[in-house]
Amino acid sequence: MNPEEYKEWQDKVAADIRELANPINLAELEAKGVFSTEGDWYRIHEFGDLPEAAKSKIAELSQDDKGIKVKFIDTSKLAGIAEKLEQHGL
């Protein structure tokens, strides 16, 4: 990988981390009826209604006789990484 390709790769990774660090407004999605809370899982009522930004933050997915339920990544950890990348000019 030449230096130019490496810089492009760095920029892409940094952009991806910044995007993943954006928190999901879980309360808003629940109020809209996209999912309901079941313990530490979120029961998805209609997967197509889940925004792409939220789909990209799924950490775990399970399916049972009631349908699909998911857990989302902890965006706060990624926010710290994104902040450090920004401090380094990425």
Distance bins in CASP14 RR format, pairs under 12 A and 6 or more apart:
PFRMAT RR
TARGET T0000
AUTHOR 0000-0000-0000
RMODE 2
METHOD distances of the structure
MODEL  1
1 7 0 0 0 0 1 0 0 0 0 0 0
1 8 0 0 0 0 1 0 0 0 0 0 0
1 9 1 0 0 1 0 0 0 0 0 0 0
1 10 0 0 0 0 0 1 0 0 0 0 0
2 8 0 0 0 0 1 0 0 0 0 0 0
2 9 0 0 0 0 0 1 0 0 0 0 0
3 9 0 0 0 0 0 1 0 0 0 0 0
3 10 0 0 0 0 0 1 0 0 0 0 0
4 10 0 0 0 0 0 1 0 0 0 0 0
4 11 0 0 0 0 0 1 0 0 0 0 0
5 11 0 0 0 0 0 1 0 0 0 0 0
5 12 0 0 0 0 0 1 0 0 0 0 0
6 12 0 0 0 0 0 1 0 0 0 0 0
6 13 0 0 0 0 0 1 0 0 0 0 0
6 90 0 0 0 0 0 1 0 0 0 0 0
7 13 0 0 0 0 0 1 0 0 0 0 0
7 14 0 0 0 0 0 1 0 0 0 0 0
7 89 0 0 0 0 0 1 0 0 0 0 0
7 90 0 0 0 0 1 0 0 0 0 0 0
8 14 0 0 0 0 0 1 0 0 0 0 0
8 15 0 0 0 0 0 1 0 0 0 0 0
8 90 0 0 0 0 0 1 0 0 0 0 0
9 15 0 0 0 0 0 1 0 0 0 0 0
9 16 0 0 0 0 0 1 0 0 0 0 0
9 90 0 0 0 0 0 1 0 0 0 0 0
10 16 0 0 0 0 0 1 0 0 0 0 0
10 17 0 0 0 0 0 1 0 0 0 0 0
10 85 0 0 0 0 1 0 0 0 0 0 0
10 88 0 0 0 0 1 0 0 0 0 0 0
10 89 0 0 0 0 1 0 0 0 0 0 0
10 90 1 0 1 0 0 0 0 0 0 0 0
11 17 0 0 0 0 0 1 0 0 0 0 0
11 18 0 0 0 0 0 1 0 0 0 0 0
11 85 0 0 0 0 1 0 0 0 0 0 0
11 89 0 0 0 0 0 1 0 0 0 0 0
11 90 1 0 0 1 0 0 0 0 0 0 0
12 18 0 0 0 0 0 1 0 0 0 0 0
12 19 0 0 0 0 0 1 0 0 0 0 0
12 85 0 0 0 0 0 1 0 0 0 0 0
12 90 0 0 0 0 0 1 0 0 0 0 0
13 19 0 0 0 0 0 1 0 0 0 0 0
13 20 0 0 0 0 0 1 0 0 0 0 0
13 78 0 0 0 0 0 1 0 0 0 0 0
13 81 0 0 0 0 0 1 0 0 0 0 0
13 82 0 0 0 0 0 1 0 0 0 0 0
13 85 0 0 0 0 1 0 0 0 0 0 0
13 90 0 0 0 0 1 0 0 0 0 0 0
14 20 0 0 0 0 0 1 0 0 0 0 0
14 21 0 0 0 0 0 1 0 0 0 0 0
14 78 0 0 0 0 0 1 0 0 0 0 0
14 81 0 0 0 0 1 0 0 0 0 0 0
14 82 1 0 0 1 0 0 0 0 0 0 0
14 83 0 0 0 0 0 1 0 0 0 0 0
14 84 0 0 0 0 0 1 0 0 0 0 0
14 85 1 0 1 0 0 0 0 0 0 0 0
14 86 0 0 0 0 1 0 0 0 0 0 0
14 87 0 0 0 0 0 1 0 0 0 0 0
14 88 0 0 0 0 1 0 0 0 0 0 0
14 89 0 0 0 0 1 0 0 0 0 0 0
14 90 1 0 1 0 0 0 0 0 0 0 0
15 21 0 0 0 0 0 1 0 0 0 0 0
15 22 0 0 0 0 0 1 0 0 0 0 0
15 82 0 0 0 0 1 0 0 0 0 0 0
15 85 0 0 0 0 1 0 0 0 0 0 0
15 86 0 0 0 0 0 1 0 0 0 0 0
15 90 0 0 0 0 1 0 0 0 0 0 0
16 22 0 0 0 0 0 1 0 0 0 0 0
16 56 0 0 0 0 1 0 0 0 0 0 0
16 57 0 0 0 0 0 1 0 0 0 0 0
16 78 0 0 0 0 1 0 0 0 0 0 0
16 81 0 0 0 0 0 1 0 0 0 0 0
16 82 0 0 0 0 1 0 0 0 0 0 0
16 85 0 0 0 0 0 1 0 0 0 0 0
16 90 0 0 0 0 0 1 0 0 0 0 0
17 56 0 0 0 0 0 1 0 0 0 0 0
17 73 0 0 0 0 0 1 0 0 0 0 0
17 75 0 0 0 0 0 1 0 0 0 0 0
17 77 0 0 0 0 0 1 0 0 0 0 0
17 78 1 0 1 0 0 0 0 0 0 0 0
17 79 0 0 0 0 1 0 0 0 0 0 0
17 80 0 0 0 0 1 0 0 0 0 0 0
17 81 1 0 1 0 0 0 0 0 0 0 0
17 82 1 0 1 0 0 0 0 0 0 0 0
17 83 0 0 0 0 0 1 0 0 0 0 0
17 84 0 0 0 0 1 0 0 0 0 0 0
17 85 1 0 0 1 0 0 0 0 0 0 0
17 86 0 0 0 0 0 1 0 0 0 0 0
17 90 0 0 0 0 1 0 0 0 0 0 0
18 75 0 0 0 0 0 1 0 0 0 0 0
18 78 0 0 0 0 1 0 0 0 0 0 0
18 79 0 0 0 0 1 0 0 0 0 0 0
18 80 0 0 0 0 0 1 0 0 0 0 0
18 81 0 0 0 0 1 0 0 0 0 0 0
18 82 1 0 1 0 0 0 0 0 0 0 0
18 83 0 0 0 0 1 0 0 0 0 0 0
18 84 0 0 0 0 0 1 0 0 0 0 0
18 85 1 0 0 1 0 0 0 0 0 0 0
18 86 0 0 0 0 1 0 0 0 0 0 0
18 89 0 0 0 0 0 1 0 0 0 0 0
18 90 0 0 0 0 1 0 0 0 0 0 0
19 52 0 0 0 0 0 1 0 0 0 0 0
19 53 1 0 0 1 0 0 0 0 0 0 0
19 54 0 0 0 0 0 1 0 0 0 0 0
19 56 1 0 0 1 0 0 0 0 0 0 0
19 57 0 0 0 0 1 0 0 0 0 0 0
19 73 0 0 0 0 0 1 0 0 0 0 0
19 75 0 0 0 0 0 1 0 0 0 0 0
19 78 0 0 0 0 1 0 0 0 0 0 0
19 79 0 0 0 0 0 1 0 0 0 0 0
19 82 0 0 0 0 1 0 0 0 0 0 0
20 53 0 0 0 0 1 0 0 0 0 0 0
20 54 0 0 0 0 0 1 0 0 0 0 0
20 55 0 0 0 0 0 1 0 0 0 0 0
20 56 1 0 0 1 0 0 0 0 0 0 0
20 57 1 0 0 1 0 0 0 0 0 0 0
20 58 0 0 0 0 0 1 0 0 0 0 0
20 59 0 0 0 0 0 1 0 0 0 0 0
20 72 0 0 0 0 0 1 0 0 0 0 0
20 73 1 0 0 1 0 0 0 0 0 0 0
20 74 0 0 0 0 0 1 0 0 0 0 0
20 75 1 0 0 1 0 0 0 0 0 0 0
20 76 0 0 0 0 0 1 0 0 0 0 0
20 77 0 0 0 0 1 0 0 0 0 0 0
20 78 1 0 1 0 0 0 0 0 0 0 0
20 79 0 0 0 0 1 0 0 0 0 0 0
20 80 0 0 0 0 0 1 0 0 0 0 0
20 81 0 0 0 0 1 0 0 0 0 0 0
20 82 0 0 0 0 1 0 0 0 0 0 0
20 85 0 0 0 0 0 1 0 0 0 0 0
21 53 0 0 0 0 0 1 0 0 0 0 0
21 56 0 0 0 0 0 1 0 0 0 0 0
21 57 0 0 0 0 1 0 0 0 0 0 0
21 73 0 0 0 0 1 0 0 0 0 0 0
21 74 0 0 0 0 0 1 0 0 0 0 0
21 75 1 0 1 0 0 0 0 0 0 0 0
21 76 0 0 0 0 1 0 0 0 0 0 0
21 77 0 0 0 0 1 0 0 0 0 0 0
21 78 1 1 0 0 0 0 0 0 0 0 0
21 79 1 0 1 0 0 0 0 0 0 0 0
21 80 1 0 0 1 0 0 0 0 0 0 0
21 81 1 0 0 1 0 0 0 0 0 0 0
21 82 1 0 1 0 0 0 0 0 0 0 0
21 83 0 0 0 0 1 0 0 0 0 0 0
21 84 0 0 0 0 0 1 0 0 0 0 0
21 85 0 0 0 0 1 0 0 0 0 0 0
21 86 0 0 0 0 0 1 0 0 0 0 0
22 51 0 0 0 0 0 1 0 0 0 0 0
22 53 1 0 0 1 0 0 0 0 0 0 0
22 54 0 0 0 0 0 1 0 0 0 0 0
22 56 0 0 0 0 1 0 0 0 0 0 0
22 57 0 0 0 0 1 0 0 0 0 0 0
22 72 0 0 0 0 0 1 0 0 0 0 0
22 73 0 0 0 0 0 1 0 0 0 0 0
22 75 1 0 0 1 0 0 0 0 0 0 0
22 76 0 0 0 0 0 1 0 0 0 0 0
22 78 0 0 0 0 1 0 0 0 0 0 0
22 79 0 0 0 0 1 0 0 0 0 0 0
22 82 0 0 0 0 1 0 0 0 0 0 0
23 29 0 0 0 0 0 1 0 0 0 0 0
23 53 0 0 0 0 1 0 0 0 0 0 0
23 54 0 0 0 0 0 1 0 0 0 0 0
23 57 0 0 0 0 1 0 0 0 0 0 0
23 72 0 0 0 0 1 0 0 0 0 0 0
23 73 0 0 0 0 0 1 0 0 0 0 0
23 74 0 0 0 0 1 0 0 0 0 0 0
23 75 1 0 1 0 0 0 0 0 0 0 0
23 76 1 0 0 1 0 0 0 0 0 0 0
23 77 0 0 0 0 0 1 0 0 0 0 0
23 78 0 0 0 0 1 0 0 0 0 0 0
23 79 1 0 0 1 0 0 0 0 0 0 0
23 82 0 0 0 0 0 1 0 0 0 0 0
24 30 0 0 0 0 0 1 0 0 0 0 0
24 34 0 0 0 0 0 1 0 0 0 0 0
24 35 0 0 0 0 0 1 0 0 0 0 0
24 42 0 0 0 0 1 0 0 0 0 0 0
24 50 0 0 0 0 1 0 0 0 0 0 0
24 51 0 0 0 0 1 0 0 0 0 0 0
24 52 0 0 0 0 0 1 0 0 0 0 0
24 53 1 0 0 1 0 0 0 0 0 0 0
24 54 1 0 1 0 0 0 0 0 0 0 0
24 55 0 0 0 0 0 1 0 0 0 0 0
24 56 0 0 0 0 1 0 0 0 0 0 0
24 57 1 0 1 0 0 0 0 0 0 0 0
24 58 0 0 0 0 0 1 0 0 0 0 0
24 59 0 0 0 0 0 1 0 0 0 0 0
24 70 0 0 0 0 0 1 0 0 0 0 0
24 71 0 0 0 0 0 1 0 0 0 0 0
24 72 1 0 1 0 0 0 0 0 0 0 0
24 73 0 0 0 0 1 0 0 0 0 0 0
24 74 0 0 0 0 0 1 0 0 0 0 0
24 75 1 0 0 1 0 0 0 0 0 0 0
24 76 0 0 0 0 0 1 0 0 0 0 0
24 78 0 0 0 0 0 1 0 0 0 0 0
25 31 0 0 0 0 1 0 0 0 0 0 0
25 32 0 0 0 0 1 0 0 0 0 0 0
25 34 0 0 0 0 0 1 0 0 0 0 0
25 51 0 0 0 0 1 0 0 0 0 0 0
25 53 0 0 0 0 1 0 0 0 0 0 0
25 54 0 0 0 0 1 0 0 0 0 0 0
25 57 0 0 0 0 0 1 0 0 0 0 0
25 72 0 0 0 0 0 1 0 0 0 0 0
25 75 0 0 0 0 0 1 0 0 0 0 0
26 32 0 0 0 0 0 1 0 0 0 0 0
26 33 0 0 0 0 0 1 0 0 0 0 0
26 34 0 0 0 0 1 0 0 0 0 0 0
26 35 0 0 0 0 1 0 0 0 0 0 0
26 36 0 0 0 0 0 1 0 0 0 0 0
26 37 0 0 0 0 1 0 0 0 0 0 0
26 40 0 0 0 0 0 1 0 0 0 0 0
26 42 1 0 0 1 0 0 0 0 0 0 0
26 50 0 0 0 0 0 1 0 0 0 0 0
26 51 0 0 0 0 0 1 0 0 0 0 0
26 54 0 0 0 0 1 0 0 0 0 0 0
26 57 0 0 0 0 0 1 0 0 0 0 0
26 70 0 0 0 0 0 1 0 0 0 0 0
26 71 0 0 0 0 0 1 0 0 0 0 0
26 72 1 0 0 1 0 0 0 0 0 0 0
26 75 0 0 0 0 0 1 0 0 0 0 0
27 33 0 0 0 0 0 1 0 0 0 0 0
27 34 0 0 0 0 0 1 0 0 0 0 0
27 35 0 0 0 0 0 1 0 0 0 0 0
27 37 0 0 0 0 0 1 0 0 0 0 0
27 42 0 0 0 0 0 1 0 0 0 0 0
28 34 0 0 0 0 1 0 0 0 0 0 0
28 35 0 0 0 0 0 1 0 0 0 0 0
28 51 0 0 0 0 0 1 0 0 0 0 0
28 54 0 0 0 0 0 1 0 0 0 0 0
29 35 1 0 0 1 0 0 0 0 0 0 0
29 36 0 0 0 0 0 1 0 0 0 0 0
29 37 0 0 0 0 0 1 0 0 0 0 0
29 42 0 0 0 0 1 0 0 0 0 0 0
29 43 0 0 0 0 0 1 0 0 0 0 0
29 44 0 0 0 0 1 0 0 0 0 0 0
29 45 0 0 0 0 0 1 0 0 0 0 0
29 46 0 0 0 0 0 1 0 0 0 0 0
29 49 0 0 0 0 1 0 0 0 0 0 0
29 50 1 0 0 1 0 0 0 0 0 0 0
29 51 1 0 0 1 0 0 0 0 0 0 0
29 53 0 0 0 0 0 1 0 0 0 0 0
29 54 1 0 0 1 0 0 0 0 0 0 0
29 55 0 0 0 0 0 1 0 0 0 0 0
29 57 0 0 0 0 0 1 0 0 0 0 0
29 70 0 0 0 0 0 1 0 0 0 0 0
29 72 0 0 0 0 0 1 0 0 0 0 0
30 36 1 0 0 1 0 0 0 0 0 0 0
30 37 1 0 0 1 0 0 0 0 0 0 0
30 38 0 0 0 0 0 1 0 0 0 0 0
30 42 1 0 0 1 0 0 0 0 0 0 0
30 43 0 0 0 0 0 1 0 0 0 0 0
30 44 0 0 0 0 0 1 0 0 0 0 0
30 45 0 0 0 0 0 1 0 0 0 0 0
30 49 0 0 0 0 0 1 0 0 0 0 0
30 50 0 0 0 0 0 1 0 0 0 0 0
30 54 0 0 0 0 0 1 0 0 0 0 0
31 37 0 0 0 0 0 1 0 0 0 0 0
32 45 0 0 0 0 1 0 0 0 0 0 0
32 46 0 0 0 0 0 1 0 0 0 0 0
32 49 1 0 0 1 0 0 0 0 0 0 0
32 50 0 0 0 0 0 1 0 0 0 0 0
32 51 0 0 0 0 0 1 0 0 0 0 0
32 54 0 0 0 0 0 1 0 0 0 0 0
33 42 0 0 0 0 0 1 0 0 0 0 0
33 43 0 0 0 0 0 1 0 0 0 0 0
33 44 0 0 0 0 1 0 0 0 0 0 0
33 45 1 0 1 0 0 0 0 0 0 0 0
33 46 0 0 0 0 1 0 0 0 0 0 0
33 49 1 0 0 1 0 0 0 0 0 0 0
33 50 0 0 0 0 0 1 0 0 0 0 0
34 42 0 0 0 0 1 0 0 0 0 0 0
34 43 0 0 0 0 1 0 0 0 0 0 0
34 44 1 0 0 1 0 0 0 0 0 0 0
34 45 1 0 0 1 0 0 0 0 0 0 0
34 46 1 0 0 1 0 0 0 0 0 0 0
34 47 0 0 0 0 1 0 0 0 0 0 0
34 48 0 0 0 0 1 0 0 0 0 0 0
34 49 1 0 1 0 0 0 0 0 0 0 0
34 50 1 0 1 0 0 0 0 0 0 0 0
34 51 0 0 0 0 1 0 0 0 0 0 0
34 54 0 0 0 0 1 0 0 0 0 0 0
34 55 0 0 0 0 0 1 0 0 0 0 0
34 68 0 0 0 0 0 1 0 0 0 0 0
34 70 0 0 0 0 0 1 0 0 0 0 0
35 41 0 0 0 0 1 0 0 0 0 0 0
35 42 1 0 1 0 0 0 0 0 0 0 0
35 43 1 0 1 0 0 0 0 0 0 0 0
35 44 1 0 1 0 0 0 0 0 0 0 0
35 45 1 0 0 1 0 0 0 0 0 0 0
35 46 0 0 0 0 1 0 0 0 0 0 0
35 47 0 0 0 0 1 0 0 0 0 0 0
35 48 0 0 0 0 0 1 0 0 0 0 0
35 49 0 0 0 0 1 0 0 0 0 0 0
35 50 1 0 0 1 0 0 0 0 0 0 0
35 51 0 0 0 0 0 1 0 0 0 0 0
35 54 0 0 0 0 1 0 0 0 0 0 0
35 55 0 0 0 0 0 1 0 0 0 0 0
35 58 0 0 0 0 0 1 0 0 0 0 0
35 66 0 0 0 0 0 1 0 0 0 0 0
35 67 0 0 0 0 0 1 0 0 0 0 0
35 68 0 0 0 0 1 0 0 0 0 0 0
35 69 0 0 0 0 1 0 0 0 0 0 0
35 70 1 0 0 1 0 0 0 0 0 0 0
35 71 0 0 0 0 0 1 0 0 0 0 0
35 72 0 0 0 0 0 1 0 0 0 0 0
36 42 1 0 0 1 0 0 0 0 0 0 0
36 43 1 0 1 0 0 0 0 0 0 0 0
36 44 0 0 0 0 1 0 0 0 0 0 0
36 45 1 0 0 1 0 0 0 0 0 0 0
36 46 0 0 0 0 0 1 0 0 0 0 0
36 66 0 0 0 0 0 1 0 0 0 0 0
36 67 0 0 0 0 0 1 0 0 0 0 0
36 68 0 0 0 0 0 1 0 0 0 0 0
36 69 0 0 0 0 1 0 0 0 0 0 0
36 70 0 0 0 0 0 1 0 0 0 0 0
37 43 1 0 0 1 0 0 0 0 0 0 0
37 44 0 0 0 0 0 1 0 0 0 0 0
37 45 0 0 0 0 0 1 0 0 0 0 0
37 69 0 0 0 0 1 0 0 0 0 0 0
37 70 0 0 0 0 0 1 0 0 0 0 0
37 71 0 0 0 0 0 1 0 0 0 0 0
37 72 0 0 0 0 0 1 0 0 0 0 0
38 44 0 0 0 0 0 1 0 0 0 0 0
38 45 0 0 0 0 0 1 0 0 0 0 0
38 62 0 0 0 0 0 1 0 0 0 0 0
38 64 0 0 0 0 0 1 0 0 0 0 0
38 66 0 0 0 0 1 0 0 0 0 0 0
38 67 0 0 0 0 0 1 0 0 0 0 0
38 68 0 0 0 0 0 1 0 0 0 0 0
38 69 1 0 0 1 0 0 0 0 0 0 0
38 70 0 0 0 0 0 1 0 0 0 0 0
38 71 0 0 0 0 0 1 0 0 0 0 0
39 69 0 0 0 0 1 0 0 0 0 0 0
39 71 0 0 0 0 0 1 0 0 0 0 0
40 59 0 0 0 0 0 1 0 0 0 0 0
40 60 0 0 0 0 1 0 0 0 0 0 0
40 62 0 0 0 0 0 1 0 0 0 0 0
40 69 0 0 0 0 1 0 0 0 0 0 0
40 70 0 0 0 0 0 1 0 0 0 0 0
40 71 1 0 0 1 0 0 0 0 0 0 0
40 72 0 0 0 0 0 1 0 0 0 0 0
40 74 0 0 0 0 0 1 0 0 0 0 0
41 58 0 0 0 0 0 1 0 0 0 0 0
41 59 0 0 0 0 0 1 0 0 0 0 0
41 60 0 0 0 0 1 0 0 0 0 0 0
41 61 0 0 0 0 1 0 0 0 0 0 0
41 62 1 0 0 1 0 0 0 0 0 0 0
41 63 0 0 0 0 0 1 0 0 0 0 0
41 64 0 0 0 0 0 1 0 0 0 0 0
41 66 0 0 0 0 0 1 0 0 0 0 0
41 67 0 0 0 0 0 1 0 0 0 0 0
41 68 0 0 0 0 1 0 0 0 0 0 0
41 69 1 0 1 0 0 0 0 0 0 0 0
41 70 1 0 0 1 0 0 0 0 0 0 0
41 71 1 0 0 1 0 0 0 0 0 0 0
41 72 0 0 0 0 1 0 0 0 0 0 0
42 50 0 0 0 0 1 0 0 0 0 0 0
42 54 0 0 0 0 1 0 0 0 0 0 0
42 55 0 0 0 0 0 1 0 0 0 0 0
42 57 0 0 0 0 0 1 0 0 0 0 0
42 58 0 0 0 0 1 0 0 0 0 0 0
42 59 0 0 0 0 0 1 0 0 0 0 0
42 60 0 0 0 0 0 1 0 0 0 0 0
42 61 0 0 0 0 0 1 0 0 0 0 0
42 62 0 0 0 0 0 1 0 0 0 0 0
42 67 0 0 0 0 0 1 0 0 0 0 0
42 68 0 0 0 0 1 0 0 0 0 0 0
42 69 1 0 0 1 0 0 0 0 0 0 0
42 70 1 0 1 0 0 0 0 0 0 0 0
42 71 1 0 0 1 0 0 0 0 0 0 0
42 72 1 0 0 1 0 0 0 0 0 0 0
43 50 0 0 0 0 0 1 0 0 0 0 0
43 61 0 0 0 0 0 1 0 0 0 0 0
43 62 0 0 0 0 1 0 0 0 0 0 0
43 63 0 0 0 0 0 1 0 0 0 0 0
43 64 0 0 0 0 1 0 0 0 0 0 0
43 65 0 0 0 0 0 1 0 0 0 0 0
43 66 1 0 0 1 0 0 0 0 0 0 0
43 67 1 0 0 1 0 0 0 0 0 0 0
43 68 1 0 0 1 0 0 0 0 0 0 0
43 69 1 0 1 0 0 0 0 0 0 0 0
43 70 0 0 0 0 1 0 0 0 0 0 0
43 71 0 0 0 0 0 1 0 0 0 0 0
44 50 1 0 1 0 0 0 0 0 0 0 0
44 51 0 0 0 0 0 1 0 0 0 0 0
44 54 0 0 0 0 1 0 0 0 0 0 0
44 55 0 0 0 0 1 0 0 0 0 0 0
44 58 0 0 0 0 1 0 0 0 0 0 0
44 61 0 0 0 0 1 0 0 0 0 0 0
44 62 0 0 0 0 0 1 0 0 0 0 0
44 63 0 0 0 0 1 0 0 0 0 0 0
44 64 0 0 0 0 0 1 0 0 0 0 0
44 66 0 0 0 0 0 1 0 0 0 0 0
44 67 1 0 0 1 0 0 0 0 0 0 0
44 68 1 0 1 0 0 0 0 0 0 0 0
44 69 1 0 0 1 0 0 0 0 0 0 0
44 70 1 0 0 1 0 0 0 0 0 0 0
44 71 0 0 0 0 0 1 0 0 0 0 0
44 72 0 0 0 0 0 1 0 0 0 0 0
45 66 0 0 0 0 0 1 0 0 0 0 0
45 67 0 0 0 0 1 0 0 0 0 0 0
45 68 0 0 0 0 1 0 0 0 0 0 0
45 69 0 0 0 0 0 1 0 0 0 0 0
45 70 0 0 0 0 0 1 0 0 0 0 0
46 67 0 0 0 0 0 1 0 0 0 0 0
46 68 0 0 0 0 1 0 0 0 0 0 0
47 54 0 0 0 0 0 1 0 0 0 0 0
47 55 0 0 0 0 1 0 0 0 0 0 0
47 58 0 0 0 0 0 1 0 0 0 0 0
47 61 0 0 0 0 1 0 0 0 0 0 0
47 63 0 0 0 0 0 1 0 0 0 0 0
47 67 0 0 0 0 1 0 0 0 0 0 0
47 68 1 0 1 0 0 0 0 0 0 0 0
47 69 0 0 0 0 0 1 0 0 0 0 0
47 70 0 0 0 0 1 0 0 0 0 0 0
48 54 0 0 0 0 0 1 0 0 0 0 0
48 55 0 0 0 0 1 0 0 0 0 0 0
48 68 0 0 0 0 0 1 0 0 0 0 0
49 55 0 0 0 0 0 1 0 0 0 0 0
49 68 0 0 0 0 0 1 0 0 0 0 0
50 56 0 0 0 0 0 1 0 0 0 0 0
50 57 0 0 0 0 0 1 0 0 0 0 0
50 58 0 0 0 0 1 0 0 0 0 0 0
50 61 0 0 0 0 0 1 0 0 0 0 0
50 68 0 0 0 0 1 0 0 0 0 0 0
50 69 0 0 0 0 0 1 0 0 0 0 0
50 70 0 0 0 0 1 0 0 0 0 0 0
50 72 0 0 0 0 0 1 0 0 0 0 0
51 57 0 0 0 0 1 0 0 0 0 0 0
51 58 0 0 0 0 0 1 0 0 0 0 0
51 72 0 0 0 0 0 1 0 0 0 0 0
52 58 0 0 0 0 0 1 0 0 0 0 0
53 72 0 0 0 0 0 1 0 0 0 0 0
53 73 0 0 0 0 0 1 0 0 0 0 0
53 75 0 0 0 0 0 1 0 0 0 0 0
54 70 0 0 0 0 1 0 0 0 0 0 0
54 71 0 0 0 0 0 1 0 0 0 0 0
54 72 1 0 0 1 0 0 0 0 0 0 0
54 73 0 0 0 0 0 1 0 0 0 0 0
54 75 0 0 0 0 0 1 0 0 0 0 0
55 61 0 0 0 0 1 0 0 0 0 0 0
55 68 0 0 0 0 0 1 0 0 0 0 0
55 70 0 0 0 0 1 0 0 0 0 0 0
55 72 0 0 0 0 1 0 0 0 0 0 0
55 73 0 0 0 0 0 1 0 0 0 0 0
56 70 0 0 0 0 0 1 0 0 0 0 0
56 72 0 0 0 0 1 0 0 0 0 0 0
56 73 0 0 0 0 1 0 0 0 0 0 0
56 75 0 0 0 0 0 1 0 0 0 0 0
56 78 0 0 0 0 0 1 0 0 0 0 0
57 70 0 0 0 0 1 0 0 0 0 0 0
57 71 0 0 0 0 1 0 0 0 0 0 0
57 72 1 0 1 0 0 0 0 0 0 0 0
57 73 1 0 1 0 0 0 0 0 0 0 0
57 74 0 0 0 0 1 0 0 0 0 0 0
57 75 1 0 0 1 0 0 0 0 0 0 0
57 77 0 0 0 0 0 1 0 0 0 0 0
57 78 0 0 0 0 1 0 0 0 0 0 0
58 68 0 0 0 0 1 0 0 0 0 0 0
58 69 0 0 0 0 0 1 0 0 0 0 0
58 70 1 0 1 0 0 0 0 0 0 0 0
58 71 1 0 0 1 0 0 0 0 0 0 0
58 72 1 0 0 1 0 0 0 0 0 0 0
58 73 1 0 0 1 0 0 0 0 0 0 0
59 70 1 0 0 1 0 0 0 0 0 0 0
59 71 1 0 1 0 0 0 0 0 0 0 0
59 72 1 0 1 0 0 0 0 0 0 0 0
59 73 1 0 1 0 0 0 0 0 0 0 0
59 74 0 0 0 0 1 0 0 0 0 0 0
59 75 0 0 0 0 0 1 0 0 0 0 0
59 77 0 0 0 0 0 1 0 0 0 0 0
59 78 0 0 0 0 0 1 0 0 0 0 0
60 68 0 0 0 0 0 1 0 0 0 0 0
60 69 0 0 0 0 1 0 0 0 0 0 0
60 70 1 0 0 1 0 0 0 0 0 0 0
60 71 1 0 1 0 0 0 0 0 0 0 0
60 72 0 0 0 0 1 0 0 0 0 0 0
60 73 0 0 0 0 1 0 0 0 0 0 0
60 74 0 0 0 0 0 1 0 0 0 0 0
61 67 0 0 0 0 0 1 0 0 0 0 0
61 68 1 0 0 1 0 0 0 0 0 0 0
61 69 1 0 0 1 0 0 0 0 0 0 0
61 70 1 0 1 0 0 0 0 0 0 0 0
61 71 0 0 0 0 1 0 0 0 0 0 0
61 72 0 0 0 0 0 1 0 0 0 0 0
62 68 1 0 0 1 0 0 0 0 0 0 0
62 69 1 0 1 0 0 0 0 0 0 0 0
62 70 1 0 0 1 0 0 0 0 0 0 0
62 71 0 0 0 0 1 0 0 0 0 0 0
63 69 1 0 0 1 0 0 0 0 0 0 0
63 70 0 0 0 0 1 0 0 0 0 0 0
72 78 0 0 0 0 0 1 0 0 0 0 0
73 79 0 0 0 0 0 1 0 0 0 0 0
73 81 0 0 0 0 0 1 0 0 0 0 0
74 80 0 0 0 0 0 1 0 0 0 0 0
74 81 0 0 0 0 0 1 0 0 0 0 0
75 81 0 0 0 0 0 1 0 0 0 0 0
75 82 0 0 0 0 1 0 0 0 0 0 0
76 82 0 0 0 0 0 1 0 0 0 0 0
76 83 0 0 0 0 0 1 0 0 0 0 0
77 83 0 0 0 0 0 1 0 0 0 0 0
77 84 0 0 0 0 0 1 0 0 0 0 0
78 84 0 0 0 0 0 1 0 0 0 0 0
78 85 0 0 0 0 0 1 0 0 0 0 0
79 85 0 0 0 0 0 1 0 0 0 0 0
79 86 0 0 0 0 0 1 0 0 0 0 0
80 86 0 0 0 0 1 0 0 0 0 0 0
80 87 0 0 0 0 1 0 0 0 0 0 0
81 87 0 0 0 0 0 1 0 0 0 0 0
81 88 0 0 0 0 0 1 0 0 0 0 0
81 90 0 0 0 0 0 1 0 0 0 0 0
82 88 0 0 0 0 0 1 0 0 0 0 0
82 89 0 0 0 0 0 1 0 0 0 0 0
82 90 0 0 0 0 1 0 0 0 0 0 0
83 89 0 0 0 0 0 1 0 0 0 0 0
83 90 0 0 0 0 0 1 0 0 0 0 0
84 90 0 0 0 0 1 0 0 0 0 0 0
END
